Amino acid sequence: MPYGSIGGVRSAPTILHLDMDAFYAAAEQAAKPSLRGKPVVVGGIGTRGVVATASYEARRFGVHSAMPVAQARRLCPNAAYLMPRFALYRSVSEQVMELLGRLSPLVEPLSLDEAFVDLEAGGVADDSASARRAGELLRADIRAVTGLTGSVGLAGSKMLAKIASEQAKPDGLVLIEPGSERELLGPMPARILPGVGPATGEHLRRAGMTTVADLAEAGEDELVRLLGKAYGVSLYRMAVGHDERPVVAERDAKSVSVEDTFEVDLHDRVRVRNEVVRLSDRCVQRLRAAGRSGRTVVLKVRRYDFSTLTRSETLRGPTDDPTVVREAAGRLLESVDTTGGVRLLGVGVTGLADFTQEDLFAQAAGERAAVEAEAAGAVESGGGGEAVVPVVPVPEPPLERRWLAGQDVRHAEYGAGWVQGSGVGRVTVRFEEPTSPPGRVRTFKVDDPDLVPSDPLPLVGVRVDGDGGGG
């Protein structure tokens, strides 16, 4: 049925935005009964790892996504630090997307844990009351099927529905009545609008505009003068609550990329390289949020004279390792002359896949060096002027016996479990399943033939009560 609209916003709040709460961390808590109600951090577990998601319990200590894991460990040393398990997250995401598909044929996934739904196209809502019922039923169904919670925003446009879901976190529902957009948006920071990043936000601040109301009061002509015609017009319309973007059914992404335009051209080569590192990390965060990996790294450079150069490097296999992407982008930067100044930098990954093929030999070498350094430090720290006993390196186990925190395993006698930690020839495993009580911990040799890697167990019939999460 056709819908009415008021200034680019539907006359009924029939666009739904779902954002699962602390998705990766919540899925880990659902899968691991001993972690429920406790701080959990999911991300890279090496020395240069980055936090992908932190549970609410960890966020109370100041831990947040995109933070270096080393910093997170200082803030919250007692948290469980786990490797991402994208097979599990994709499985849960498929269950959630199936529930969304029952509401409407128009579902637009943004990542594994986030999507827009056009409720009116599915015939399940045409006013505020029916939209609210659909949203509450969806939240109940998600909890019943996955054991996890999601926050729902309902509004007459995509922009407002996303803002509403942020206000609903965690585990809530917020409906924005059409006609109340300007009153709601006015006091919010300008950065809440799509496309207003750090550089644009700072540019607007210098012009005296910090809130959405400031943008609306400045008027379209002033925003066009400051930002150019296309973006100035678009930003003004969003500031007054207009957003005509339709919900678009799923389209397979061909690439993932991020870029930044700088207020002042960058001339310092060290600063340029640091920006490339930062963009590489942001790109990998988006890549991981989509549950993807990629084989080709692309660097984009727009120079002082507006000429734009792109360079690319194809890796041996798909990756979502931030170190690999950083290093590839750094090598690409070496081939670009930036002496005249840089206006824009971008890093992207193409050739997307649903799996990774990491450099196991490089990983093993890094782990071996860390273990040997730790052992050497323990011996050399002995006091009393005693002679230092030479360290005899421990023979390394086969590569397939590298156990990572959070990894699924199965033991011939004890059944399913997950790795709590490993080092110096030992691996500690907690044996429990999603529907069991918290399990017992046992330690094995890393090459124990009865201990093998395993696939994640499904979250069937799991119910997780407590903190939930946000984001």
N, C-alpha and C positions, 0 to 999 in steps of 0.2 A: 504494500500500500504506500502511496506517496506520503511524505511527511511535510508538515509545515515548517517554516523557519523564520527566525526573527534576526535580521542582520547577520546572516551567516551562521546562526546557531539554531538547532532544532527547537521546536516549541514543546518538546517532551524530552526528558533525560534518558534517551534510549541508546546512547553509546556507553558501553561498559569498558572499563579498563581494569584488568586483573593483574596484581603484582604479588607473587608468592612471598611470604615473609621469611627473610634470611634463608633463602631456598637451600643452598648447598649445606649450610650448617644444620638447618632443621632436618634435612634428609638424613644427615649423619646421626643426629640425635634419635631419629625414629628408628634407624637401623641398629643402633648401639644403645641398649637400655641403660648401661652404666653411665652414659653421658647425658642423660636427660636431666635438665635443670642445672647443668654445669657449663662453664665457658668452653666453647668450641671454636676453633679457627681453622678454616679451610684455605689452602693456598700452596705456594711453593714452599717446601720445607728445607731447602738449602739455605746457605748463608746469604744469597741474593734473592731469595724468594719474596713474593708479594702476596698480601692477603687478598683472597678472592671474596670471601664472605666471613663475617664474624657473627656468632649468636648474640642475642641481647645480653646474655650473662657476661660475655666478653666485652661488649660495647660499653658496659658500665665502667670498665677500666680505661676507656679511651681508645680501644682498638676499633679500626674501621677498614673498609675495603680500600685497596690501593696502597695501604701502608706497608712499608718493608716489614717482613716477618721478624727480622732481628729487633726492630723497634717494638713490635707487638709482644715479643717474648719478654722484653724489659718491663712493659706495662702490665702484662698479665702472664707471669711465668707459670702459673698453675693450670693454664688452659690446655686442652687437648689440641695439638697441632697435627692436622691430618692432610694427606695428599688428596687432591680432588679425585672423585670416582665418577667420571662422566657417563659411564655405562649405566650407573644407578640413576643419575640425574636425568638422563635422556628417557629412561624407562618411566620415571615418575612424570616427566613432562608430557610424554605421550598420553598418559592417563588423564592428565589435566586438560590437554588440548582436545581429547575425545569428548570430555564433558562440555567444553566450550562449543564444539561442533554440534552438539545436540541442541544448543540454543539458537544457532544461526548458521547459514552457509557462509556468512561473511565473518571470518575470523582472521585477524592479522597478527601473527606472532611477531614479537620484537626480539625475543630471546627464549631460552628454555623456560623461563619463569615469568614471562610477561606477555600480555596480548591485549589487543582491542577486539571487541565484539559488537556488531551492529544488531541489537536486539529486535529492532523494528523489522529488519529484513527477514528475521526468523519467525516473525508473527507472534512473539512471546510478550511484547510490551508495546504499548502505544500511549502510556501516560505515566505519571510519577509512581502511582500505586503499583501498577503491574511491573514497572522496571525494578522497584525495590523488592518485590516478591521474587523476581527472577534472580536478582543479585544475592538475596539471602539463601535461596535454594541452592545456588551455585556454590556458595561458601560451605553449606552443609554437606553437599555432595562431595566436594573436594576433601573435606575432613573425613568423611565416611570411607572414601576410596583409598586415599593416600595416608591418612593420619596427620597431614600437614595443614597449615592455615594459610589463607590468602586474604589480601585486602582488596576491596572493590570500590571503585569510583564510578559514579553514574552522572552523566551530564549530557548537554545537547551538542557537545563537540569533543573531539579527541583531546585537545589541549586541556580543557576543563576536566574531563574524565580522569586524565592522568594526575592533575593537581588534586582532585578529590581522593584518589587512591593513596596519595602521599599523606593526606590529612587523616585517612582512615587507619594508618598503620599504628600498631600491629593488630591484625585479626579483627578488622572492622569494616564498616561500609559507610560511605559518605555520599549523599546525593545532593547535587547542586541544581536548584530549581532554575529553569530558564527564566531570564529577566533579572536575576540577582547577580549576574556576572561582574558588572563593573563595581558594584559595592564590595563584592568578595575580593576581586583582584586588586583593587586600589591600593591598599596598604602593603601588599606583598612586594618583596624585592624584585627589581627588574630582571635579575638573573633567573627567576622562575620561568620566564617565557622561553619557548624553544628557540635555539640559535643564539641566545645571549650568553656567550662564553666569557672567560676572564678578560680578554682584550676588549671586546665590545662593551662589557660591563664597566670597565675602567674608563673607556672613552665617554660613555654616557655619564658616569660620575663626575668627570671633569667638566661636563656641560651642565652639571647641577641636577641630574636625573638619577635618582636611586630607587624609586618605587615605580610600580606600574602606573599609579595615578599621575606621577610626574610625566611619564611618556604620553599618556592620554591628553594631559593638559598642554603639553608642548605642541601637539598637533602634527598632522601628517607632513606638512610642508617643512617644518623644522627637522623632523626625523629624516626626511629625504635629503635635506641639506647636509646633515651630519653623516649619514650612512649610505647615501646613494638611493636611486629611485626604487629599485626592486626590493631591497631589504627594508628601506625606510617605510614604504607603503605596507609591506607585510607586517612589520613590527607594530605599526600604529594600529592595524586592524586587530592584531592579537591583544594589544593593550586595552582596547575597548571591548574585548570579549568575542571577536569574530574569528572563527576558524572553520573554513568550509572543506577541509580535507576529509575525503571519504575513508571509511574502513575498507581496506583492500585485502582480498583473499591472499593466502600465503604465496609468496614467490621465493624461489630458491635464490639465496644470495650468491653472487659470483665473487665477491671480495668483501673484506673488512678493512676499513681505513679510518685514520684520524688526521686532522691537519689544523694548524693554527696560523692566523695572520697576525703579524706583530705591528704594534703602533709605530715603532721606530725601527728602521732597517737594522738588522744585526750585522756587525762587522767583525766582532771578536770570534775567531775560529773556535775557541774553547766553548764559548756560549752557544754557538751553533751546534757543536757536537753534543753538549748537554741537553739541548732542546730535542735533538734526534733521539737521544736515550729516553727522555721523558715521553715522547710521542710513541716510541716503540713499546714502552710499558703499557701505555693507554690502549694501543692497538691490540696487544695480547689480552688485556682485560676484556675487551669487547669480543675478541675471538673466543675466549674461554666461556664468556657469558652465553654465547651462541652454541656452545658445545662443539666447536669446530676446530680444525687445525688447517694449516696451509703450507704450500710448498714453495711459493715464490714471494720474496720480499721486495716491495717497491718503495723507492724514495722519490718524493716530489719536492722540487725546489723552485720557488718563484723568486727571481732576482730583482735588484733595484730598478731595472729597466722594464719590468713586467714580463720578461722572457721566462718561460717555464720549461724546466728540464725534468725528465723522469729517468730513473735508472732502476734496473731490476736484477735480482740474483735468484736463480732457482737452486734450491737445496736438494740434498740427496733423497729426502723424504719429507712428508708433512710434519709440522711441529707446532706446538703451542708454548714452547719454552721461551720466556722473555730474554734469556741470555743469548740464545741463538738468533732471535730477531734483532736484538740490539747490535750484535756483532756484525750481522749481515748489513744492516742499515749503515753502520759505521764504515764498513768497507765501501759501500756505494757512495757515501759522502766524500771519500778520498778522491773520487774521480770527478768531482764537481768543483769548479772555480767559484768561490764565494767572496772574492776580495772586494767586489763592488758593493756588497751588501745583500742581505736576504730579507725579502718581504714576507714570505710564507714557506713553511715546511710541512711536509706530510709524510706519514709512514703507513703503508698498507700491506696486506697479505692477500694473495690470490691463489688459485689452484686449491680451493677448499676441499677438505675431506672430513670424515667423522672419526678419524683415528690419528695417532701420532706414531712417528718412527724415530725415537730419540737416539742420540749417539750414546749407546750404552758403554762403549769403551771410555769415552770422555767422562761420563758420569762415574764409572767405576774408579777411574784414576783420581777424580776429585774426592770421592769417599775414602779411598785408600790413603790419600795424603792427609785427610783430616784425622783418620783413626791413628796413623803413625805419629802425627804431630801431638795428638792428645796423649798417647802412650809415652812419648819422649818427654813431654812436659811433666807427667806424673813422676817419672823416674828422676828427672833433674831437679825437682823441687825438694828433694830430701835434704834435711839440714845437717848440722854437726860437722861439716867439712868432710863427710865420707866420700870415698871415691864413687863416681857415677858409674853404674852398671850399664854396659852397652845394651841398647834395645835390640832385641831380635825380632824382626818383622814376623807377624803372624801370617802363615800361609793363607792366601786369599781363596775364598770359596768360588765356585763357578758363578758366572754372571747371573744365571737364572736364580741364584740364591740370594739376591739382593732384596732385602725386605724393607718396605717403606711404611711409615706410620699411617695407619688407617687401611692398609691393604687387606683384601679379603683372602682368607686361607681356609684350608680344610685339613684336619688331622685324621689319620686312619682310626684312631681310638676315641678322640674327644669331639670330633665333628667339626661344625662350622665355627669360625672365629675371625678375629681381625688383629693385625699387628699393632701392639702398643709402642714398640721400639726395638731397636737392634743395635749391635755394636760389639766389637772385640769377639767375634765368633759366636755370639748368642742372639737369639730373637725371643722376645716376650710376646705372648699371644693371650688375648682374653677370649674365652669361648662363650659366646652368647649369640642369640638370634633375635630378629626384630620383635617376636612375640614372646620371648622368654624373659625370666627375671634377669637382673644383672649377673653376669657369669664370672667364673673363676679364672684366675690368671696362672699361666704356666710358662716356663722358660725351656727352650730347646737349643741344641746346636743349630747353626744356620744351615747346615747340610743334612739335617735329619730327613731321611728318606720318607718318613710318614707324614711330613708337612709339605703341602703343595699349594700353589696359588689357586684361587677359586673365583668364580663369578659372584657378583653381588646377589644376595637373597632379596626377593621382592618384598615390598612393604605392603603385604596383604593382611588386612584385619588389624593393623597397627593403629593405636590411638595415643597421641602424645599430648598430655595436658601440662600446662605450666607456662613458661615464659614466652614460647614462640619466638618471634624475631621480627626484625624490620629490614626492609631493603631487599 
